Amino acid sequence: MKNDHSPWVRSQELLKKTAKIIGLDKFLLETLLHHQKDLKVSLPLRLDNGQIKVFFGFRLQHNNLLGPYKGGLRYHPKVSEDEIKALSFWMTMKNAVIDVPFGGSKGGIVVNPKELSLKELETLTRSFVKAIVDLIGPDKDIPAPDVNTNPKIMGWIADEYYKITKDHSNAVVTGKPLEIGGLQGRTEATGLGGVFVLKTFLHLNSLFKSKMTVAIQGFGNVGRWAAEFLLKEGFKIVALSDSGGGIYLPSGFKDIEKVQAFKVKNKTLSGFGGQKIEHDKVLELPVDIIVPAALENAINHKNASKIQAKIILELANGPTTNEAEELLQKREKIIIPDILANSGGVAASYFEWFQNKNGQGWTKKEVFSKLKEKMEKAVSAVVANSKKYKTNLRDASYLLALERLQKVYKQKSTSN
Ligand code: NAD
């Protein structure tokens, strides 16, 4: 039976394939096929009931050719070294695509945060900062929110880092609360950035129609804001899901704010209204666009043949396996790849870091307008590359990233 390769293995395959197309420098290729630093730490925690439990955390720094390492922090029971390896590599590629002066890293703790009290979660986060403090810093490596992490957790990281280093700039982490140097609109930025990407792509290809139907998998930091802005931009959201289940409303959700309020109160979307469906079935509905905004491998060799939507907007990192992609390309589906589609998050993180370092404070309107400009530029560059190399959008994004990395590499390296 056919298997879906692990996210890191499949990324290496695609890296090698695209490196060949542009004749990437061999030294640079070997560098990108490996991580520069890989730290695993143990984090013993005294639980509220007095018991001691040991958690494990990772911080992986893939590459810093373009600037300080940058990448989110994930809290999830399925966090693994292989997953963080892929995620940190994708950060290097994404930062090159969106053209911000950052390298790529990622971190995570193997934990289900829903099983910890707030106090336990804070202690665990602070002990993680103590364990990785030598690796991070405003000019070294800058964490940000990812799955199951949020501004509150970023605030603890900034505070613990300050306690240890006395660096008060807060630029060690992005996605912070506004009161301690956070960016207006950072929370919305990944979802909104994805909407800018989608709209620009549809217009460039004369595919935009009013009321295009959309199904979204994942209703967290990213999926919730994608739903909100897609609705505002004239799309029709007919299905949503989270880990607790899916809801399908063919007439379309009218108020995403209400869905969010229901989710906050009930901890799940299930029961909000519409028809109940299994959480992963939202991807198989008869809609124009599907938006995977949850975890890796959501679209794999098992469900790829059942996908009906013409367009897949990858707001999650790595939601499509290579095997699924092959099948979907044969079926002439359009995949707008993660390293382009969800790069609004790191673009906004760059704005936040820049603000912190330069003592500035932009309004939400200014942030959204800068974000729009960045996303439109990136989409145009990827679409131009897909025409130049006659390739799909994922390969075109990789080629763009590698071209940019190679240009910088050539300026920095003595042998070239
Ligand atoms: P989150 O924890 O806020 O939300 C994840 C959502 O996915 C939750 O609603 C969860 O219930 C749901 N989910 C999990 N498994 C599911 C399943 N099988 N079916 C349906 N729903 C499921 O995380 P997030 O920050 O929104 O991140 C989502 C994805 O976007 C991840 O791949 C992340 O790496 C990527 N991403 C996030 C950011 C960011 O700024 N937060 C930036 C770029 C990329």
Boltz pocket constraint, residues with backbone or C-beta under 6 A from the ligand:
constraints:
  - pocket:
      binder: B
      contacts: [[A, 145], [A, 146], [A, 147], [A, 148], [A, 149], [A, 186], [A, 190], [A, 217], [A, 218], [A, 219], [A, 220], [A, 221], [A, 222], [A, 223], [A, 241], [A, 242], [A, 243], [A, 244], [A, 245], [A, 279], [A, 280], [A, 293], [A, 294], [A, 295], [A, 296], [A, 315], [A, 316], [A, 317], [A, 318], [A, 342], [A, 343], [A, 345], [A, 346]]
      max_distance: 6.0
